[in-house]
Amino acid sequence: YAQTCDCLLILHWLVVPLVTSQWTTNPLWAGVFSFIQVFILWSLNNIAIEIEHPFGRDVNDLDAASMQLEMNRHLHRLVDPL
């Protein structure tokens, strides 16, 4: 699935300038429209990749180890007699 999405994004990246150049009369607008379309789709793809893999070592990833330790502390409080 991921490889197909990447291939389709590359195909889109190659075809969109040709289509927008036929759609508009000004080359500047063709470049602007092409950039906006390609940028938005690649950004959405990168967001989807981050959502698929939320745990890791990147800056914006969730810290699974500390979350597990906190959950264990909460569970321990529930079963620990006063």
Secondary structure as UniProt FT lines:
FT   HELIX           2..23
FT   HELIX           27..52
FT   TURN            59..60
FT   HELIX           64..79
//
